[in-house]
Amino acid sequence: MKKAQSLSMNTIVIAALALLVLVIIALITTGRISIFSKESAACTNQGGTCKLICATDSEKEFTGAKCSVVTGEAAKVCCIPVS
């Protein structure tokens, strides 16, 4: 009887660990854990530059990236080159 109990206990522990790993992966990929989201959301990491206004012909505003905000300065937008 003990062997059957240890088998079910091992199964429960393995299932709990697998569930924990899946939850952590889900949190990282949805951006709930900011380990990766802050750096990847930066304008320069997306290939853009922060400006007050984008050049009309050669650049387009990219709303998926963020520019750092400095107190006292006007808000800037992320401009990426258009080819």
Helices and strands as residue ranges (DSSP letters): H 2-29, H 34-40, G 44-46, E 49-51, E 59-61, E 77-81
